Amino acid sequence: MIGWAAARGTLTSGAWALFAIVFVWQIPHFMAIAWLYRDDFRRAGFPLLPVVHPDGKSTARQAVLFSLFLIPISLVPFVLQMAGAIYAAGALAGSLGLLAAAVAFRADRTDLRARRLFLGSITYLPLLWVLLIVDRL
C-alpha cells in the first residue's frame, strides 16, 4: 500500500484489491503455521486456535473459509482490468489448489496436511504476483 501510494499519489481500488488478497491469504497460511507449531505456542502461553481448541476443527474451518473467500478476491484484479485472462485462469487455478489443500487439512488434521497447506500458501502468493506481472507484458 505504501509503495502504491508513493508511486501513484493515492490509494485506488487496485491497491485495495492487492491488500485484500494478502489480508485473506494470511489466514490459511497462519492457520497452517499455528497447527504445525501448536506445542510451541502452548508452551509460550499464546492462546491460538490450535491451543484453545486442540482438536483442530476450528483451525481447519478458518483455513477453509478464508481459502474459499480468496477465490473471488483473487479475481478482483481481473475485474478491475489490472490483468487479463492469463492472470484470471492462474488465479482461479491457484485459489482452487489452495482451497483443496485446506479441505484436505480439514478432513485429516495432521502435520503432513498442515505442512502441505503451508507450502501451498507460500507458493500461491508469489505465483499470483508473477501472473499479475506476466499478464501485463
N, CA, C and O atoms as CSV, one atom per row, in Angstrom:
chain,resi,resn,atom,element,x,y,z
A,1,MET,N,N,0.827,-1.179,0.000
A,1,MET,CA,C,0.000,0.000,0.000
A,1,MET,C,C,0.877,1.250,0.000
A,1,MET,O,O,0.574,2.227,-0.686
A,2,ILE,N,N,1.964,1.217,0.771
A,2,ILE,CA,C,2.846,2.376,0.830
A,2,ILE,C,C,3.482,2.622,-0.535
A,2,ILE,O,O,3.542,3.757,-1.007
A,3,GLY,N,N,3.956,1.544,-1.165
A,3,GLY,CA,C,4.561,1.675,-2.491
A,3,GLY,C,C,3.568,2.182,-3.520
A,3,GLY,O,O,3.905,3.023,-4.353
A,4,TRP,N,N,2.355,1.676,-3.464
A,4,TRP,CA,C,1.308,2.113,-4.397
A,4,TRP,C,C,1.031,3.605,-4.212
A,4,TRP,O,O,0.970,4.360,-5.182
A,5,ALA,N,N,0.867,4.013,-2.971
A,5,ALA,CA,C,0.581,5.420,-2.684
A,5,ALA,C,C,1.747,6.310,-3.097
A,5,ALA,O,O,1.543,7.412,-3.604
A,6,ALA,N,N,2.974,5.830,-2.879
A,6,ALA,CA,C,4.142,6.617,-3.261
A,6,ALA,C,C,4.248,6.758,-4.774
A,6,ALA,O,O,4.604,7.823,-5.279
A,7,ALA,N,N,3.937,5.683,-5.496
A,7,ALA,CA,C,4.052,5.711,-6.958
A,7,ALA,C,C,2.907,6.454,-7.626
A,7,ALA,O,O,3.105,7.120,-8.642
A,8,ARG,N,N,1.727,6.345,-7.067
A,8,ARG,CA,C,0.548,6.922,-7.720
A,8,ARG,C,C,-0.022,8.149,-7.032
A,8,ARG,O,O,-0.827,8.880,-7.610
A,9,GLY,N,N,0.397,8.368,-5.801
A,9,GLY,CA,C,-0.098,9.529,-5.074
A,9,GLY,C,C,-1.453,9.336,-4.435
A,9,GLY,O,O,-1.974,10.260,-3.811
A,10,THR,N,N,-2.037,8.161,-4.573
A,10,THR,CA,C,-3.349,7.887,-3.994
A,10,THR,C,C,-3.541,6.378,-3.881
A,10,THR,O,O,-2.826,5.600,-4.512
A,11,LEU,N,N,-4.504,5.981,-3.079
A,11,LEU,CA,C,-4.847,4.565,-2.972
A,11,LEU,C,C,-6.100,4.312,-3.798
A,11,LEU,O,O,-7.197,4.736,-3.436
A,12,THR,N,N,-5.920,3.624,-4.898
A,12,THR,CA,C,-7.033,3.316,-5.794
A,12,THR,C,C,-7.616,1.947,-5.450
A,12,THR,O,O,-7.138,1.265,-4.544
A,13,SER,N,N,-8.634,1.566,-6.174
A,13,SER,CA,C,-9.247,0.255,-5.956
A,13,SER,C,C,-8.251,-0.873,-6.219
A,13,SER,O,O,-8.351,-1.940,-5.612
A,14,GLY,N,N,-7.298,-0.648,-7.111
A,14,GLY,CA,C,-6.274,-1.658,-7.366
A,14,GLY,C,C,-5.424,-1.937,-6.140
A,14,GLY,O,O,-5.101,-3.088,-5.847
A,15,ALA,N,N,-5.063,-0.884,-5.428
A,15,ALA,CA,C,-4.282,-1.057,-4.197
A,15,ALA,C,C,-5.077,-1.846,-3.167
A,15,ALA,O,O,-4.543,-2.735,-2.503
A,16,TRP,N,N,-6.342,-1.517,-3.041
A,16,TRP,CA,C,-7.188,-2.216,-2.079
A,16,TRP,C,C,-7.407,-3.671,-2.474
A,16,TRP,O,O,-7.525,-4.537,-1.607
A,17,ALA,N,N,-7.462,-3.945,-3.767
A,17,ALA,CA,C,-7.613,-5.329,-4.235
A,17,ALA,C,C,-6.395,-6.160,-3.839
A,17,ALA,O,O,-6.541,-7.277,-3.344
A,18,LEU,N,N,-5.207,-5.624,-4.052
A,18,LEU,CA,C,-3.986,-6.342,-3.685
A,18,LEU,C,C,-3.895,-6.520,-2.173
A,18,LEU,O,O,-3.476,-7.571,-1.688
A,19,PHE,N,N,-4.292,-5.481,-1.430
A,19,PHE,CA,C,-4.318,-5.587,0.024
A,19,PHE,C,C,-5.269,-6.698,0.462
A,19,PHE,O,O,-4.930,-7.494,1.338
A,20,ALA,N,N,-6.449,-6.758,-0.138
A,20,ALA,CA,C,-7.444,-7.769,0.236
A,20,ALA,C,C,-6.917,-9.174,-0.008
A,20,ALA,O,O,-7.145,-10.077,0.797
A,21,ILE,N,N,-6.212,-9.359,-1.117
A,21,ILE,CA,C,-5.644,-10.676,-1.414
A,21,ILE,C,C,-4.691,-11.093,-0.295
A,21,ILE,O,O,-4.801,-12.197,0.240
A,22,VAL,N,N,-3.766,-10.221,0.053
A,22,VAL,CA,C,-2.790,-10.559,1.095
A,22,VAL,C,C,-3.478,-10.736,2.447
A,22,VAL,O,O,-3.126,-11.637,3.209
A,23,PHE,N,N,-4.441,-9.893,2.745
A,23,PHE,CA,C,-5.144,-9.977,4.021
A,23,PHE,C,C,-5.842,-11.324,4.168
A,23,PHE,O,O,-5.725,-11.969,5.210
A,24,VAL,N,N,-6.559,-11.752,3.147
A,24,VAL,CA,C,-7.302,-13.012,3.226
A,24,VAL,C,C,-6.348,-14.208,3.138
A,24,VAL,O,O,-6.554,-15.212,3.820
A,25,TRP,N,N,-5.316,-14.110,2.310
A,25,TRP,CA,C,-4.342,-15.194,2.148
A,25,TRP,C,C,-3.652,-15.542,3.463
A,25,TRP,O,O,-3.351,-16.708,3.718
A,26,GLN,N,N,-3.400,-14.531,4.300
A,26,GLN,CA,C,-2.618,-14.777,5.505
A,26,GLN,C,C,-3.305,-15.723,6.491
A,26,GLN,O,O,-2.624,-16.353,7.300
A,27,ILE,N,N,-4.612,-15.837,6.446
A,27,ILE,CA,C,-5.312,-16.665,7.435
A,27,ILE,C,C,-5.046,-18.155,7.215
A,27,ILE,O,O,-4.622,-18.820,8.161
A,28,PRO,N,N,-5.270,-18.721,6.017
A,28,PRO,CA,C,-4.920,-20.140,5.862
A,28,PRO,C,C,-3.422,-20.380,6.065
A,28,PRO,O,O,-3.020,-21.414,6.598
A,29,HIS,N,N,-2.605,-19.424,5.638
A,29,HIS,CA,C,-1.158,-19.521,5.815
A,29,HIS,C,C,-0.823,-19.626,7.303
A,29,HIS,O,O,-0.068,-20.506,7.716
A,30,PHE,N,N,-1.384,-18.729,8.096
A,30,PHE,CA,C,-1.082,-18.724,9.515
A,30,PHE,C,C,-1.736,-19.892,10.251
A,30,PHE,O,O,-1.165,-20.393,11.219
A,31,MET,N,N,-2.906,-20.335,9.824
A,31,MET,CA,C,-3.535,-21.488,10.473
A,31,MET,C,C,-2.656,-22.728,10.323
A,31,MET,O,O,-2.555,-23.536,11.245
A,32,ALA,N,N,-2.026,-22.875,9.170
A,32,ALA,CA,C,-1.115,-24.000,8.961
A,32,ALA,C,C,0.089,-23.890,9.901
A,32,ALA,O,O,0.485,-24.875,10.523
A,33,ILE,N,N,0.664,-22.699,10.003
A,33,ILE,CA,C,1.794,-22.486,10.908
A,33,ILE,C,C,1.365,-22.732,12.354
A,33,ILE,O,O,2.073,-23.395,13.112
A,34,ALA,N,N,0.223,-22.204,12.727
A,34,ALA,CA,C,-0.268,-22.358,14.097
A,34,ALA,C,C,-0.447,-23.831,14.453
A,34,ALA,O,O,-0.142,-24.245,15.572
A,35,TRP,N,N,-0.943,-24.622,13.500
A,35,TRP,CA,C,-1.119,-26.049,13.750
A,35,TRP,C,C,0.234,-26.748,13.884
A,35,TRP,O,O,0.444,-27.545,14.799
A,36,LEU,N,N,1.140,-26.444,12.969
A,36,LEU,CA,C,2.450,-27.105,12.981
A,36,LEU,C,C,3.234,-26.819,14.260
A,36,LEU,O,O,3.966,-27.679,14.750
A,37,TYR,N,N,3.079,-25.621,14.794
A,37,TYR,CA,C,3.848,-25.217,15.978
A,37,TYR,C,C,2.969,-25.029,17.201
A,37,TYR,O,O,3.304,-24.252,18.095
A,38,ARG,N,N,1.848,-25.735,17.248
A,38,ARG,CA,C,0.885,-25.589,18.337
A,38,ARG,C,C,1.499,-25.898,19.700
A,38,ARG,O,O,1.166,-25.235,20.683
A,39,ASP,N,N,2.383,-26.882,19.780
A,39,ASP,CA,C,3.001,-27.198,21.067
A,39,ASP,C,C,3.895,-26.057,21.536
A,39,ASP,O,O,3.926,-25.737,22.724
A,40,ASP,N,N,4.618,-25.447,20.608
A,40,ASP,CA,C,5.461,-24.299,20.957
A,40,ASP,C,C,4.610,-23.125,21.427
A,40,ASP,O,O,4.937,-22.473,22.418
A,41,PHE,N,N,3.518,-22.860,20.714
A,41,PHE,CA,C,2.625,-21.767,21.108
A,41,PHE,C,C,1.989,-22.052,22.475
A,41,PHE,O,O,1.820,-21.143,23.288
A,42,ARG,N,N,1.638,-23.318,22.721
A,42,ARG,CA,C,1.054,-23.693,24.013
A,42,ARG,C,C,2.061,-23.444,25.134
A,42,ARG,O,O,1.719,-22.848,26.155
A,43,ARG,N,N,3.306,-23.901,24.945
A,43,ARG,CA,C,4.341,-23.705,25.973
A,43,ARG,C,C,4.627,-22.226,26.219
A,43,ARG,O,O,4.932,-21.821,27.341
A,44,ALA,N,N,4.525,-21.425,25.161
A,44,ALA,CA,C,4.776,-19.984,25.297
A,44,ALA,C,C,3.579,-19.227,25.871
A,44,ALA,O,O,3.688,-18.050,26.215
A,45,GLY,N,N,2.438,-19.908,25.973
A,45,GLY,CA,C,1.255,-19.271,26.545
A,45,GLY,C,C,0.436,-18.454,25.557
A,45,GLY,O,O,-0.367,-17.614,25.965
A,46,PHE,N,N,0.629,-18.690,24.256
A,46,PHE,CA,C,-0.153,-17.973,23.243
A,46,PHE,C,C,-1.446,-18.738,22.975
A,46,PHE,O,O,-1.394,-19.886,22.532
A,47,PRO,N,N,-2.598,-18.135,23.230
A,47,PRO,CA,C,-3.873,-18.834,23.075
A,47,PRO,C,C,-4.394,-18.822,21.631
A,47,PRO,O,O,-5.453,-18.257,21.356
A,48,LEU,N,N,-3.657,-19.437,20.725
A,48,LEU,CA,C,-4.098,-19.545,19.330
A,48,LEU,C,C,-5.142,-20.648,19.203
A,48,LEU,O,O,-5.297,-21.464,20.112
A,49,LEU,N,N,-5.854,-20.679,18.091
A,49,LEU,CA,C,-6.917,-21.677,17.902
A,49,LEU,C,C,-6.458,-23.106,18.171
A,49,LEU,O,O,-7.159,-23.827,18.880
A,50,PRO,N,N,-5.313,-23.557,17.642
A,50,PRO,CA,C,-4.921,-24.942,17.916
A,50,PRO,C,C,-4.578,-25.208,19.388
A,50,PRO,O,O,-4.555,-26.359,19.823
A,51,VAL,N,N,-4.319,-24.162,20.138
A,51,VAL,CA,C,-4.048,-24.299,21.569
A,51,VAL,C,C,-5.356,-24.325,22.342
A,51,VAL,O,O,-5.555,-25.170,23.214
A,52,VAL,N,N,-6.243,-23.399,22.019
A,52,VAL,CA,C,-7.523,-23.284,22.713
A,52,VAL,C,C,-8.466,-24.423,22.331
A,52,VAL,O,O,-9.203,-24.939,23.172
A,53,HIS,N,N,-8.436,-24.809,21.064
A,53,HIS,CA,C,-9.277,-25.906,20.557
A,53,HIS,C,C,-8.357,-26.953,19.929
A,53,HIS,O,O,-8.169,-26.964,18.712
A,54,PRO,N,N,-7.781,-27.835,20.755
A,54,PRO,CA,C,-6.742,-28.745,20.273
A,54,PRO,C,C,-7.198,-29.807,19.273
A,54,PRO,O,O,-6.356,-30.472,18.668
A,55,ASP,N,N,-8.502,-29.982,19.083
A,55,ASP,CA,C,-8.939,-30.958,18.086
A,55,ASP,C,C,-8.708,-30.455,16.662
A,55,ASP,O,O,-8.744,-31.238,15.713
A,56,GLY,N,N,-8.473,-29.160,16.510
A,56,GLY,CA,C,-8.138,-28.594,15.207
A,56,GLY,C,C,-9.320,-28.290,14.304
A,56,GLY,O,O,-9.127,-27.786,13.198
A,57,LYS,N,N,-10.523,-28.579,14.738
A,57,LYS,CA,C,-11.689,-28.337,13.875
A,57,LYS,C,C,-11.842,-26.859,13.538
A,57,LYS,O,O,-12.062,-26.512,12.378
A,58,SER,N,N,-11.729,-25.992,14.528
A,58,SER,CA,C,-11.888,-24.554,14.263
A,58,SER,C,C,-10.723,-24.005,13.450
A,58,SER,O,O,-10.910,-23.115,12.621
A,59,THR,N,N,-9.540,-24.522,13.681
A,59,THR,CA,C,-8.371,-24.103,12.900
A,59,THR,C,C,-8.572,-24.445,11.432
A,59,THR,O,O,-8.365,-23.606,10.555
A,60,ALA,N,N,-8.973,-25.671,11.172
A,60,ALA,CA,C,-9.188,-26.114,9.796
A,60,ALA,C,C,-10.367,-25.392,9.154
A,60,ALA,O,O,-10.327,-25.057,7.970
A,61,ARG,N,N,-11.413,-25.153,9.937
A,61,ARG,CA,C,-12.585,-24.438,9.406
A,61,ARG,C,C,-12.198,-23.031,8.952
A,61,ARG,O,O,-12.642,-22.582,7.895
A,62,GLN,N,N,-11.381,-22.336,9.730
A,62,GLN,CA,C,-10.921,-20.998,9.337
A,62,GLN,C,C,-10.062,-21.052,8.080
A,62,GLN,O,O,-10.177,-20.190,7.209
A,63,ALA,N,N,-9.207,-22.057,7.984
A,63,ALA,CA,C,-8.362,-22.205,6.790
A,63,ALA,C,C,-9.223,-22.409,5.545
A,63,ALA,O,O,-8.960,-21.815,4.500
A,64,VAL,N,N,-10.241,-23.242,5.659
A,64,VAL,CA,C,-11.129,-23.498,4.517
A,64,VAL,C,C,-11.939,-22.249,4.183
A,64,VAL,O,O,-12.046,-21.874,3.015
A,65,LEU,N,N,-12.503,-21.611,5.190
A,65,LEU,CA,C,-13.348,-20.437,4.970
A,65,LEU,C,C,-12.577,-19.322,4.253
A,65,LEU,O,O,-13.067,-18.757,3.275
A,66,PHE,N,N,-11.386,-19.012,4.735
A,66,PHE,CA,C,-10.629,-17.929,4.120
A,66,PHE,C,C,-10.051,-18.334,2.767
A,66,PHE,O,O,-9.869,-17.480,1.899
A,67,SER,N,N,-9.760,-19.612,2.574
A,67,SER,CA,C,-9.337,-20.081,1.249
A,67,SER,C,C,-10.488,-19.944,0.256
A,67,SER,O,O,-10.275,-19.624,-0.914
A,68,LEU,N,N,-11.685,-20.185,0.724
A,68,LEU,CA,C,-12.875,-20.018,-0.113
A,68,LEU,C,C,-13.074,-18.547,-0.471
A,68,LEU,O,O,-13.378,-18.227,-1.620
A,69,PHE,N,N,-12.907,-17.653,0.499
A,69,PHE,CA,C,-13.013,-16.212,0.238
A,69,PHE,C,C,-11.967,-15.751,-0.779
A,69,PHE,O,O,-12.203,-14.818,-1.547
A,70,LEU,N,N,-10.826,-16.407,-0.775
A,70,LEU,CA,C,-9.727,-15.997,-1.646
A,70,LEU,C,C,-10.055,-16.198,-3.126
A,70,LEU,O,O,-9.494,-15.510,-3.979
A,71,ILE,N,N,-10.938,-17.114,-3.434
A,71,ILE,CA,C,-11.269,-17.371,-4.840
A,71,ILE,C,C,-11.825,-16.111,-5.512
A,71,ILE,O,O,-11.232,-15.650,-6.487
A,72,PRO,N,N,-12.924,-15.538,-5.042
A,72,PRO,CA,C,-13.413,-14.332,-5.721
A,72,PRO,C,C,-12.490,-13.127,-5.534
A,72,PRO,O,O,-12.346,-12.303,-6.437
A,73,ILE,N,N,-11.867,-13.030,-4.359
A,73,ILE,CA,C,-10.996,-11.877,-4.112
A,73,ILE,C,C,-9.795,-11.886,-5.045
A,73,ILE,O,O,-9.353,-10.832,-5.501
A,74,SER,N,N,-9.266,-13.069,-5.332
A,74,SER,CA,C,-8.107,-13.145,-6.234
A,74,SER,C,C,-8.464,-12.744,-7.660
A,74,SER,O,O,-7.580,-12.417,-8.452
A,75,LEU,N,N,-9.732,-12.767,-7.987
A,75,LEU,CA,C,-10.169,-12.399,-9.341
A,75,LEU,C,C,-10.492,-10.911,-9.488
A,75,LEU,O,O,-10.773,-10.445,-10.592
A,76,VAL,N,N,-10.453,-10.173,-8.396
A,76,VAL,CA,C,-10.746,-8.740,-8.449
A,76,VAL,C,C,-9.788,-7.991,-9.374
A,76,VAL,O,O,-10.248,-7.120,-10.113
A,77,PRO,N,N,-8.477,-8.278,-9.379
A,77,PRO,CA,C,-7.613,-7.576,-10.343
A,77,PRO,C,C,-8.057,-7.781,-11.800
A,77,PRO,O,O,-7.906,-6.880,-12.625
A,78,PHE,N,N,-8.591,-8.936,-12.109
A,78,PHE,CA,C,-9.118,-9.177,-13.461
A,78,PHE,C,C,-10.365,-8.318,-13.689
A,78,PHE,O,O,-10.510,-7.701,-14.745
A,79,VAL,N,N,-11.248,-8.277,-12.717
A,79,VAL,CA,C,-12.483,-7.481,-12.820
A,79,VAL,C,C,-12.150,-5.999,-12.978
A,79,VAL,O,O,-12.821,-5.279,-13.719
A,80,LEU,N,N,-11.109,-5.551,-12.276
A,80,LEU,CA,C,-10.701,-4.139,-12.348
A,80,LEU,C,C,-9.832,-3.854,-13.580
A,80,LEU,O,O,-9.345,-2.737,-13.757
A,81,GLN,N,N,-9.649,-4.841,-14.403
A,81,GLN,CA,C,-8.845,-4.740,-15.632
A,81,GLN,C,C,-7.379,-4.400,-15.342
A,81,GLN,O,O,-6.714,-3.738,-16.140
A,82,MET,N,N,-6.891,-4.862,-14.194
A,82,MET,CA,C,-5.474,-4.760,-13.876
A,82,MET,C,C,-4.707,-5.897,-14.536
A,82,MET,O,O,-3.487,-5.830,-14.684
A,83,ALA,N,N,-5.426,-6.938,-14.931
A,83,ALA,CA,C,-4.834,-8.126,-15.531
A,83,ALA,C,C,-5.849,-8.750,-16.469
A,83,ALA,O,O,-7.034,-8.414,-16.452
A,84,GLY,N,N,-5.356,-9.663,-17.284
A,84,GLY,CA,C,-6.218,-10.303,-18.273
A,84,GLY,C,C,-6.516,-11.758,-17.964
A,84,GLY,O,O,-6.486,-12.200,-16.815
A,85,ALA,N,N,-6.806,-12.483,-19.034
A,85,ALA,CA,C,-7.264,-13.866,-18.915
A,85,ALA,C,C,-6.197,-14.807,-18.359
A,85,ALA,O,O,-6.523,-15.752,-17.640
A,86,ILE,N,N,-4.936,-14.562,-18.681
A,86,ILE,CA,C,-3.870,-15.429,-18.158
A,86,ILE,C,C,-3.850,-15.357,-16.635
A,86,ILE,O,O,-3.798,-16.381,-15.953
A,87,TYR,N,N,-3.892,-14.147,-16.117
A,87,TYR,CA,C,-3.934,-13.971,-14.665
A,87,TYR,C,C,-5.184,-14.627,-14.086
A,87,TYR,O,O,-5.099,-15.356,-13.099
A,88,ALA,N,N,-6.337,-14.375,-14.689
A,88,ALA,CA,C,-7.594,-14.902,-14.154
A,88,ALA,C,C,-7.568,-16.420,-14.084
A,88,ALA,O,O,-7.975,-17.005,-13.080
A,89,ALA,N,N,-7.092,-17.063,-15.148
A,89,ALA,CA,C,-7.026,-18.529,-15.159
A,89,ALA,C,C,-6.062,-19.038,-14.092
A,89,ALA,O,O,-6.376,-19.987,-13.374
A,90,GLY,N,N,-4.907,-18.419,-13.987
A,90,GLY,CA,C,-3.931,-18.836,-12.993
A,90,GLY,C,C,-4.395,-18.573,-11.572
A,90,GLY,O,O,-4.182,-19.395,-10.682
A,91,ALA,N,N,-5.034,-17.416,-11.357
A,91,ALA,CA,C,-5.539,-17.083,-10.023
A,91,ALA,C,C,-6.625,-18.068,-9.604
A,91,ALA,O,O,-6.666,-18.514,-8.457
A,92,LEU,N,N,-7.498,-18.401,-10.541
A,92,LEU,CA,C,-8.555,-19.356,-10.239
A,92,LEU,C,C,-7.971,-20.730,-9.926
A,92,LEU,O,O,-8.359,-21.363,-8.945
A,93,ALA,N,N,-7.041,-21.188,-10.757
A,93,ALA,CA,C,-6.425,-22.496,-10.534
A,93,ALA,C,C,-5.659,-22.528,-9.207
A,93,ALA,O,O,-5.776,-23.484,-8.439
A,94,GLY,N,N,-4.884,-21.486,-8.947
A,94,GLY,CA,C,-4.128,-21.435,-7.701
A,94,GLY,C,C,-5.020,-21.373,-6.476
A,94,GLY,O,O,-4.752,-22.030,-5.470
A,95,SER,N,N,-6.079,-20.587,-6.561
A,95,SER,CA,C,-7.007,-20.459,-5.429
A,95,SER,C,C,-7.729,-21.774,-5.166
A,95,SER,O,O,-7.935,-22.156,-4.015
A,96,LEU,N,N,-8.109,-22.459,-6.232
A,96,LEU,CA,C,-8.751,-23.766,-6.060
A,96,LEU,C,C,-7.773,-24.781,-5.472
A,96,LEU,O,O,-8.159,-25.631,-4.669
A,97,GLY,N,N,-6.510,-24.688,-5.873
A,97,GLY,CA,C,-5.489,-25.574,-5.311
A,97,GLY,C,C,-5.283,-25.325,-3.828
A,97,GLY,O,O,-5.157,-26.268,-3.047
A,98,LEU,N,N,-5.248,-24.055,-3.436
A,98,LEU,CA,C,-5.102,-23.715,-2.026
A,98,LEU,C,C,-6.329,-24.180,-1.238
A,98,LEU,O,O,-6.203,-24.688,-0.124
A,99,LEU,N,N,-7.502,-24.003,-1.819
A,99,LEU,CA,C,-8.719,-24.486,-1.174
A,99,LEU,C,C,-8.667,-26.005,-1.000
A,99,LEU,O,O,-9.054,-26.521,0.048
A,100,ALA,N,N,-8.198,-26.714,-2.011
A,100,ALA,CA,C,-8.092,-28.177,-1.920
A,100,ALA,C,C,-7.156,-28.584,-0.778
A,100,ALA,O,O,-7.436,-29.539,-0.054
A,101,ALA,N,N,-6.052,-27.863,-0.622
A,101,ALA,CA,C,-5.127,-28.163,0.474
A,101,ALA,C,C,-5.782,-27.893,1.829
A,101,ALA,O,O,-5.573,-28.646,2.780
A,102,ALA,N,N,-6.568,-26.831,1.919
A,102,ALA,CA,C,-7.262,-26.514,3.167
A,102,ALA,C,C,-8.336,-27.557,3.478
A,102,ALA,O,O,-8.498,-27.960,4.629
A,103,VAL,N,N,-9.063,-27.990,2.457
A,103,VAL,CA,C,-10.092,-29.021,2.643
A,103,VAL,C,C,-9.439,-30.336,3.071
A,103,VAL,O,O,-9.966,-31.037,3.935
A,104,ALA,N,N,-8.307,-30.670,2.477
A,104,ALA,CA,C,-7.594,-31.889,2.869
A,104,ALA,C,C,-7.141,-31.800,4.322
A,104,ALA,O,O,-7.202,-32.790,5.051
A,105,PHE,N,N,-6.687,-30.622,4.749
A,105,PHE,CA,C,-6.301,-30.422,6.143
A,105,PHE,C,C,-7.513,-30.554,7.067
A,105,PHE,O,O,-7.415,-31.110,8.161
A,106,ARG,N,N,-8.637,-30.043,6.621
A,106,ARG,CA,C,-9.851,-30.159,7.439
A,106,ARG,C,C,-10.282,-31.616,7.588
A,106,ARG,O,O,-10.741,-32.028,8.654
A,107,ALA,N,N,-10.133,-32.386,6.522
A,107,ALA,CA,C,-10.532,-33.791,6.556
A,107,ALA,C,C,-9.580,-34.639,7.395
A,107,ALA,O,O,-9.994,-35.618,8.017
A,108,ASP,N,N,-8.303,-34.256,7.409
A,108,ASP,CA,C,-7.275,-35.039,8.094
A,108,ASP,C,C,-6.304,-34.069,8.753
A,108,ASP,O,O,-5.292,-33.690,8.163
A,109,ARG,N,N,-6.619,-33.675,9.977
A,109,ARG,CA,C,-5.838,-32.636,10.663
A,109,ARG,C,C,-4.532,-33.199,11.209
A,109,ARG,O,O,-4.390,-33.460,12.404
A,110,THR,N,N,-3.582,-33.378,10.292
A,110,THR,CA,C,-2.273,-33.900,10.651
A,110,THR,C,C,-1.213,-32.866,10.301
A,110,THR,O,O,-1.471,-31.905,9.576
A,111,ASP,N,N,-0.027,-33.083,10.825
A,111,ASP,CA,C,1.080,-32.189,10.491
A,111,ASP,C,C,1.403,-32.253,9.006
A,111,ASP,O,O,1.763,-31.238,8.409
A,112,LEU,N,N,1.281,-33.420,8.405
A,112,LEU,CA,C,1.555,-33.549,6.968
A,112,LEU,C,C,0.612,-32.674,6.150
A,112,LEU,O,O,1.053,-31.955,5.253
A,113,ARG,N,N,-0.673,-32.732,6.452
A,113,ARG,CA,C,-1.659,-31.911,5.729
A,113,ARG,C,C,-1.445,-30.425,5.999
A,113,ARG,O,O,-1.580,-29.606,5.090
A,114,ALA,N,N,-1.115,-30.070,7.232
A,114,ALA,CA,C,-0.849,-28.667,7.563
A,114,ALA,C,C,0.396,-28.178,6.824
A,114,ALA,O,O,0.425,-27.047,6.341
A,115,ARG,N,N,1.417,-29.021,6.736
A,115,ARG,CA,C,2.639,-28.632,6.015
A,115,ARG,C,C,2.351,-28.430,4.531
A,115,ARG,O,O,2.890,-27.515,3.909
A,116,ARG,N,N,1.503,-29.282,3.968
A,116,ARG,CA,C,1.124,-29.115,2.557
A,116,ARG,C,C,0.343,-27.817,2.347
A,116,ARG,O,O,0.536,-27.129,1.345
A,117,LEU,N,N,-0.527,-27.487,3.282
A,117,LEU,CA,C,-1.259,-26.218,3.206
A,117,LEU,C,C,-0.280,-25.058,3.308
A,117,LEU,O,O,-0.383,-24.093,2.550
A,118,PHE,N,N,0.664,-25.140,4.229
A,118,PHE,CA,C,1.669,-24.094,4.376
A,118,PHE,C,C,2.491,-23.940,3.097
A,118,PHE,O,O,2.683,-22.825,2.612
A,119,LEU,N,N,2.972,-25.046,2.556
A,119,LEU,CA,C,3.767,-24.976,1.320
A,119,LEU,C,C,2.935,-24.448,0.155
A,119,LEU,O,O,3.433,-23.701,-0.688
A,120,GLY,N,N,1.666,-24.841,0.115
A,120,GLY,CA,C,0.776,-24.305,-0.912
A,120,GLY,C,C,0.595,-22.802,-0.772
A,120,GLY,O,O,0.548,-22.081,-1.769
A,121,SER,N,N,0.495,-22.337,0.449
A,121,SER,CA,C,0.279,-20.905,0.668
A,121,SER,C,C,1.522,-20.091,0.310
A,121,SER,O,O,1.409,-19.005,-0.257
A,122,ILE,N,N,2.709,-20.612,0.640
A,122,ILE,CA,C,3.906,-19.830,0.320
A,122,ILE,C,C,4.259,-19.916,-1.160
A,122,ILE,O,O,5.061,-19.122,-1.651
A,123,THR,N,N,3.677,-20.857,-1.863
A,123,THR,CA,C,3.841,-20.933,-3.310
A,123,THR,C,C,2.814,-20.055,-4.013
A,123,THR,O,O,3.114,-19.412,-5.019
A,124,TYR,N,N,1.606,-20.036,-3.474
A,124,TYR,CA,C,0.476,-19.339,-4.083
A,124,TYR,C,C,0.734,-17.854,-4.308
A,124,TYR,O,O,0.581,-17.351,-5.422
A,125,LEU,N,N,1.121,-17.164,-3.260
A,125,LEU,CA,C,1.221,-15.702,-3.346
A,125,LEU,C,C,2.277,-15.226,-4.348
A,125,LEU,O,O,1.970,-14.358,-5.165
A,126,PRO,N,N,3.505,-15.752,-4.323
A,126,PRO,CA,C,4.476,-15.305,-5.334
A,126,PRO,C,C,4.035,-15.648,-6.761
A,126,PRO,O,O,4.259,-14.869,-7.688
A,127,LEU,N,N,3.411,-16.809,-6.930
A,127,LEU,CA,C,2.928,-17.162,-8.267
A,127,LEU,C,C,1.829,-16.211,-8.720
A,127,LEU,O,O,1.761,-15.857,-9.897
A,128,LEU,N,N,0.986,-15.804,-7.813
A,128,LEU,CA,C,-0.067,-14.849,-8.158
A,128,LEU,C,C,0.539,-13.529,-8.623
A,128,LEU,O,O,0.085,-12.953,-9.612
A,129,TRP,N,N,1.558,-13.047,-7.920
A,129,TRP,CA,C,2.208,-11.794,-8.306
A,129,TRP,C,C,2.926,-11.943,-9.643
A,129,TRP,O,O,2.904,-11.025,-10.462
A,130,VAL,N,N,3.561,-13.088,-9.869
A,130,VAL,CA,C,4.216,-13.329,-11.165
A,130,VAL,C,C,3.182,-13.316,-12.281
A,130,VAL,O,O,3.408,-12.721,-13.335
A,131,LEU,N,N,2.050,-13.968,-12.052
A,131,LEU,CA,C,0.982,-13.959,-13.064
A,131,LEU,C,C,0.505,-12.537,-13.349
A,131,LEU,O,O,0.244,-12.183,-14.498
A,132,LEU,N,N,0.397,-11.750,-12.328
A,132,LEU,CA,C,-0.042,-10.364,-12.490
A,132,LEU,C,C,0.934,-9.597,-13.364
A,132,LEU,O,O,0.529,-8.794,-14.205
A,133,ILE,N,N,2.208,-9.844,-13.164
A,133,ILE,CA,C,3.236,-9.165,-13.960
A,133,ILE,C,C,3.281,-9.704,-15.382
A,133,ILE,O,O,3.267,-8.940,-16.348
A,134,VAL,N,N,3.335,-11.031,-15.503
A,134,VAL,CA,C,3.443,-11.652,-16.838
A,134,VAL,C,C,2.239,-11.297,-17.705
A,134,VAL,O,O,2.377,-11.071,-18.907
A,135,ASP,N,N,1.088,-11.249,-17.103
A,135,ASP,CA,C,-0.119,-10.949,-17.877
A,135,ASP,C,C,-0.092,-9.544,-18.462
A,135,ASP,O,O,-0.775,-9.273,-19.449
A,136,ARG,N,N,0.684,-8.654,-17.870
A,136,ARG,CA,C,0.780,-7.275,-18.358
A,136,ARG,C,C,1.842,-7.101,-19.449
A,136,ARG,O,O,1.890,-6.068,-20.117
A,137,LEU,N,N,2.684,-8.109,-19.622
A,137,LEU,CA,C,3.767,-7.988,-20.624
A,137,LEU,C,C,3.259,-8.139,-22.037
A,137,LEU,O,O,4.040,-8.063,-22.985
